[in-house]
């Protein structure tokens, strides 16, 4: 259980919000006015009653001691996790002004807490016995072969469609509209190649997206052709590159790497939405190992992913790496030995030139890699015409910010934090530029989320 005396900051609480609307609504509930019977326990639970539009207040309880991240329960009808009431309760608790005193949990909160603890104990007991039933390996092999055949048929069809596009000229892509790409993506879904489907959908957004769209469309078509050919000739590739191709096609990997225990610092967390699926990415840094790891979790049908890790906290936990080719950073969260707690640890930074070189090195193992995580040390955000860049404070080089980063409010938080002075910035360095995700002041200070 968490140490109740260690309170989170408001930024760490708001980083849990599933979207901007929840963040705004939760902030309004972070005062004592709508709350009654609020309390907390030394074991890491916070509860309270929030006045709503109905006659009965909403019963809200949060387990902030869960080693996998906070868990929430609210009687409101919202399908968002956490809802605005849970965010408001955590903001009220984080203020530390005595409005959430220590005490015994009411029956409705204690029942939920007891149920969670029982399920966690049962899960640990099942894992200890190793009693999971073994599947039929022969049936699994046949399923894998059938899927490989479907993927091969899909890649052959996609190669033909790319050839038709180039034969007819790129201007035809602009006239055809997005429907052409969506139909092709649906064919790749039928072929059980979700990775190909996602890349085809990205192609559909390129035509008419700017003055240089034909160049970018040709580049993306070339990468898609390279992936097709990698699959069709995978037996001729080195195993590490073949594993990367399988991963990019969309075949699932497994977290077979040995568990690595460390104090994993949460560097950044953000969500992306594609169709009805929300993907949450959480970047972690090993304080002792120096390794960088990526945790992925998913939420379907408008629901936020369950895994939620506030930026700036550290987890004493084990991570197991996925086997998916060279440079694979994805990992699975294993056993946690303590609840997340604040930390002053930050990753060691590098220069802008070295950041670009690291991304280039990663491309050698994965030509389809969009970006690579890096931490920049002593950089200053500076305008460059209509764009922005991060300039080395001690050199003459700079990295341009990705266009998507320039349009986000996080840019102005970064500029305000810097005030013209050097800062440390963690983000993703890619062919579109650098996307800042978290920043720290030059000397001491808490992590500031930028996404």
Secondary structure as GFF3:
##gff-version 3
##sequence-region A 1 451
A	DSSP	alpha_helix	10	14	.	.	.	ID=ss1
A	DSSP	alpha_helix	20	28	.	.	.	ID=ss2
A	DSSP	beta_strand	35	40	.	.	.	ID=ss3
A	DSSP	beta_strand	45	50	.	.	.	ID=ss4
A	DSSP	beta_strand	58	63	.	.	.	ID=ss5
A	DSSP	beta_strand	71	74	.	.	.	ID=ss6
A	DSSP	alpha_helix	84	94	.	.	.	ID=ss7
A	DSSP	beta_strand	101	102	.	.	.	ID=ss8
A	DSSP	alpha_helix	107	129	.	.	.	ID=ss9
A	DSSP	alpha_helix	137	168	.	.	.	ID=ss10
A	DSSP	alpha_helix	171	176	.	.	.	ID=ss11
A	DSSP	alpha_helix	178	190	.	.	.	ID=ss12
A	DSSP	alpha_helix	194	204	.	.	.	ID=ss13
A	DSSP	alpha_helix	213	232	.	.	.	ID=ss14
A	DSSP	three_ten_helix	234	236	.	.	.	ID=ss15
A	DSSP	alpha_helix	239	249	.	.	.	ID=ss16
A	DSSP	beta_strand	260	274	.	.	.	ID=ss17
A	DSSP	beta_strand	277	286	.	.	.	ID=ss18
A	DSSP	beta_strand	292	300	.	.	.	ID=ss19
A	DSSP	beta_strand	313	321	.	.	.	ID=ss20
A	DSSP	beta_strand	331	336	.	.	.	ID=ss21
A	DSSP	beta_strand	341	342	.	.	.	ID=ss22
A	DSSP	alpha_helix	352	365	.	.	.	ID=ss23
A	DSSP	beta_strand	371	384	.	.	.	ID=ss24
A	DSSP	beta_strand	387	392	.	.	.	ID=ss25
A	DSSP	beta_strand	398	400	.	.	.	ID=ss26
A	DSSP	alpha_helix	403	406	.	.	.	ID=ss27
A	DSSP	alpha_helix	410	418	.	.	.	ID=ss28
A	DSSP	beta_strand	423	430	.	.	.	ID=ss29
A	DSSP	beta_strand	433	441	.	.	.	ID=ss30
A	DSSP	beta_strand	448	449	.	.	.	ID=ss31
###
